[in-house]
């Protein structure tokens, strides 16, 4: 039996998704034009969303997003909730690849491990939950940096000290910026011994429906096993795991476009 959907809730989220970085205010005329609602219905939806704090009236008939959505977004994006959603996916990923896997978030110019799964191999690499890593010399970190706005990335490159940890570490601003652009274009990042000489990794992003990165997923292990061929094969498996994570967080594709998380990584 098909699940019955509440059309009013779908329309309400359609209205909320009209907001974007370039459109911070909406009105009934815009709602009518974009969503095909008549003026009376559009006005009623706007007033209802205002009454629950999802919208705030700026001028008569014009609305911006309300801080009730900020509160809900903070609750939904808490690391514990994300870690709980991704853990079974990491477990399956590690079983398939037989190497360690982890998920990260981005905090104050560093990446933080929020979940991980350990390989069953006799010799393996393990990373503790809560571990923090430099961004410029790790697969996860470079992935997060590639998603920053040009202004924020420039500030990072200006302020954060980059030291040559191994012979593979990129410290040149030009070389790092060039690699970050390549990562953005291809959609994954590789660490070839840039932080630990004998450890390699590959990472992919988990994104919202609006393409904001909210987590990174990776597999990692000893360089002798993490060959170029293995890393490339792992990218496709990681991407499937990222899609599974996105479905766990947002439901199946085909819902309203966009998301309630605006801006860059925190």
C-alpha positions in Angstrom: 0.0 0.0 0.0 1.4 3.4 -1.0 2.4 5.8 1.8 0.1 8.8 1.9 2.0 12.1 1.8 0.8 15.3 3.5 0.6 17.8 0.6 0.7 20.9 2.9 4.0 19.8 4.4 5.5 19.3 1.0 4.3 22.7 -0.1 5.7 24.3 3.1 9.1 22.8 2.4 8.8 23.9 -1.2 8.4 27.5 0.1 11.4 27.2 2.5 13.5 25.9 -0.4 12.9 29.1 -2.3 15.5 30.8 -0.2 19.1 30.7 -1.4 22.3 32.8 -0.8 21.1 35.2 -3.4 17.5 35.3 -2.3 17.1 36.1 1.4 13.5 37.4 1.3 10.4 36.1 -0.3 6.7 37.2 -0.6 3.4 35.8 -1.7 3.8 36.9 -5.3 7.1 35.0 -5.6 5.6 31.9 -4.0 2.7 32.0 -6.4 4.9 32.4 -9.4 7.5 29.8 -8.4 5.1 27.1 -6.9 1.9 27.7 -8.8 -0.2 28.5 -5.7 -2.9 31.1 -5.8 -2.3 34.3 -3.9 -4.6 33.5 -0.9 -3.0 30.1 -0.4 0.5 31.5 -0.7 -0.2 34.2 1.9 -1.8 31.6 4.3 1.3 29.4 4.1 3.6 32.3 4.7 1.6 33.4 7.8 1.5 29.9 9.1 5.3 29.4 8.7 5.7 32.8 10.5 3.5 31.6 13.4 5.8 28.6 14.1 9.0 30.6 13.8 10.2 29.2 10.5 9.8 32.7 8.9 10.1 36.2 10.2 8.3 39.2 8.6 10.8 41.8 7.4 8.3 44.3 6.0 4.6 43.9 5.3 4.3 40.8 3.1 8.0 40.1 2.9 9.7 37.3 4.9 13.1 35.9 5.8 14.1 32.6 7.3 13.5 32.4 11.1 15.9 31.2 13.8 13.7 28.2 14.6 15.3 26.6 11.5 18.8 27.3 12.9 17.9 25.5 16.1 16.5 22.5 14.2 19.5 22.4 11.9 21.9 22.4 14.9 20.0 19.5 16.4 20.0 17.5 13.2 23.6 18.1 12.4 25.0 17.2 15.8 28.1 15.0 15.5 26.5 12.2 17.6 23.5 11.9 15.2 25.8 11.9 12.2 28.1 9.3 13.8 25.2 7.1 14.6 23.9 7.2 11.0 27.3 6.5 9.4 28.6 3.8 11.7 26.8 0.8 10.1 27.9 2.1 6.7 31.5 2.3 7.8 31.3 -1.2 9.2 30.0 -2.6 5.8 32.6 -0.5 4.0 35.5 -2.0 6.0 34.1 -5.5 5.5 34.2 -5.0 1.8 37.6 -3.3 1.5 39.3 -5.0 4.4 40.9 -1.8 5.4 40.2 0.9 8.0 37.5 3.5 7.3 36.4 6.7 9.0 34.1 9.7 8.9 35.1 13.3 9.7 33.7 16.7 10.2 35.6 20.1 9.9 36.2 22.2 13.0 38.4 25.3 13.3 40.6 24.4 10.3 41.2 20.8 11.3 39.4 17.6 10.6 37.9 15.5 13.4 37.2 11.8 13.4 33.6 11.1 14.5 33.3 7.5 13.6 35.6 4.7 12.4 35.7 0.9 11.6 38.7 -1.2 12.2 40.0 -3.8 9.7 40.2 -7.5 10.8 43.7 -7.9 9.3 46.6 -8.8 11.7 48.4 -5.6 10.7 46.1 -2.6 10.4 46.0 1.2 10.9 43.6 2.5 13.6 42.5 6.0 14.3 40.7 7.0 17.5 37.4 8.8 17.5 38.0 12.4 18.5 41.4 12.5 16.8 42.2 15.8 15.1 44.3 16.2 12.0 45.8 19.0 10.0 43.8 19.8 6.9 46.6 20.5 4.4 48.3 17.1 4.6 45.4 14.6 4.9 42.9 13.2 2.4 39.9 14.4 4.5 41.4 17.8 5.1 42.2 18.5 1.5 38.7 17.4 0.6 37.2 19.9 3.1 39.5 22.7 2.0 38.5 22.1 -1.6 34.9 23.0 -0.6 35.7 26.3 1.0 34.9 29.6 -0.7 37.8 31.4 -2.4 37.9 34.0 0.4 37.9 31.5 3.2 40.5 29.3 1.5 42.7 32.3 1.0 42.5 33.1 4.7 43.4 29.5 5.6 46.4 29.6 3.3 47.5 32.9 4.7 47.2 32.0 8.4 47.8 28.3 8.9 51.4 27.3 9.1 52.3 24.4 6.8 55.4 22.4 7.7 57.0 19.6 5.7 56.0 16.5 7.9 57.2 14.0 5.3 58.9 14.1 1.9 55.4 14.0 0.3 53.9 17.0 2.2 52.8 19.9 0.1 53.7 23.2 1.7 53.8 25.5 -1.3 50.7 27.6 -1.5 50.6 27.4 -5.3 51.0 23.6 -5.3 48.4 23.1 -2.6 45.9 25.4 -4.3 46.4 23.6 -7.6 45.7 20.2 -6.0 42.6 21.5 -4.1 41.2 22.7 -7.5 41.8 19.2 -8.9 40.1 17.6 -5.9 37.1 19.8 -6.4 36.9 18.8 -10.0 37.3 15.1 -9.6 35.3 14.8 -6.3 37.8 12.9 -4.2 41.1 13.4 -2.4 44.2 11.2 -1.9 46.8 11.2 0.8 50.0 9.6 -0.5 52.1 9.6 2.7 51.8 13.3 3.3 51.3 13.0 7.1 52.7 9.6 7.8 55.2 8.3 5.3 53.8 4.7 5.2 50.1 5.5 5.4 47.9 6.3 2.4 44.2 7.2 2.1 41.4 8.2 -0.2 38.3 10.3 0.8 35.0 11.4 -0.7 32.4 13.9 0.5 29.0 13.3 2.0 26.8 16.2 0.9 23.3 17.7 1.5 20.8 17.9 -1.3 22.1 21.4 -1.8 25.6 20.1 -2.3 27.0 21.3 1.0 29.6 19.0 2.4 28.7 17.7 5.9 31.1 14.8 6.3 34.0 13.0 4.7 34.4 9.3 4.3 37.7 7.5 3.7 39.5 4.3 3.7 43.2 4.1 4.8 45.9 1.7 5.5 49.6 0.8 5.0 51.1 2.1 1.8 52.2 -1.3 0.7 48.5 -2.3 0.4 47.0 1.0 -0.6 48.3 0.9 -4.2 47.1 3.4 -6.8 44.9 0.7 -8.3 43.4 0.0 -4.9 42.7 3.7 -4.2 41.0 4.2 -7.5 38.8 1.1 -7.1 38.0 2.2 -3.5 36.6 5.6 -4.8 33.6 4.0 -6.3 32.8 1.9 -3.2 33.3 5.1 -1.1 30.9 7.0 -3.3 28.3 4.3 -2.8 28.8 4.6 0.9 28.4 8.4 0.7 25.1 7.9 -1.2 23.9 5.5 1.5 24.8 8.0 4.2 23.0 10.8 2.4 19.9 8.6 2.1 20.1 7.7 5.8 20.2 11.4 6.7 17.8 12.9 4.1 15.8 10.1 2.7 15.7 8.8 -0.9 16.4 11.1 -3.8 13.4 12.9 -5.3 12.3 15.0 -2.4 12.2 18.8 -2.4 15.5 20.2 -3.8 18.0 22.0 -1.7 18.4 21.7 2.1 18.1 23.7 5.3 21.9 23.9 5.8 23.3 26.9 4.1 26.9 28.2 3.7 30.2 26.5 4.1 31.6 23.8 6.4 31.6 24.8 10.0 
